[in-house]
């Protein structure tokens, strides 16, 4: 590799690698254009720039991709305990298990406690957002925006999963279930923004 990727180039490369792992072939420029909301010519320019930096090459089917021998399995992603989707509760940071999944599937770049991880949901306060008891939520450590669902640390010792809402100069946590009232914490820290949900079904 002989060049540093821009943020957009890194996202495109992550998308190519994730698609190639899951489908066995790189995405088309049309698929990438839809994914990143740009035209195919712009995608082509990004792919050429990424290839010049040594991260991609033209494969036998004519698409830009990564050689199979260079495709490595993504490192497993940790599941850190559980988080209430209900009233706030104390939570310990204790990994329960590891899941083999590519963070790029959720638009994230790296696994681990400082980048991308999962939390197990308990409770029903986020059912209106189709997040149910027992689900695993994928979290990306990034700056949250109003309307994001976040893993919130409240007053330094309680955690909960809620919408982040900023209204009238104040910040609230809001459930997706009307039986739960808004929470207006004195101190609030976002530990991660929800970027996806995994649901397991019993056999």
Phi, psi and omega in degrees: 000136185227033180189151178270133181278146171286169179301315180296319179296321178296319179294320178294315178299316178301319180295317179299312183295316180297317179294319181294323178293317186278327186252347180085359180211151179293157177289157175282164177296331177294315178299318180292323177299318178294319183296318186255005175058046174225166180280168186293329178296319178295318176301315180301321178295319178295317181297319179296319179296320179294320179295320180296334178273000172093011185263339181227162174211160177287125179267179186297334180273004178089355180268155175280128181201192179248137178300143183304323182294341182261353179283113178257148177296140178294143177296149180296150184256134182282148170253113183263088172057217184226162177223134183286134166254074185183226175284148179300151179211162175292146179217134176265143177275091181225113179300131179265323183197175176237140181242129178277098179207146182278123178303332180298338176302329182255010181081011178258165188251331186214143179273159175124169186296340181261000183225299188213131182199177179242151169230143178274134184268137170234140178103180189234013187287346181248020181298329178295341176261013180061038172243116190244163177306128180096346178294158170252123177262135176272130183239138177244131181279101179207168182292123182281155174243158177302131183102345176287151169269127185232156166272109189257133170263118186255126175051033171072000183216002179231149181232153176199162178250117185207166169290140171269124183233128175242116182220135176056034179078005178242158181243132180232163167247131187232133178282164173255034178215119189296347181282352179255129180284162173298152176245130178242083185288154175289321178228137184221132176229129175276123177269347179172154179258132180290126179241358179179170182225136172248135180232131179255139179247139179291143180291000000 
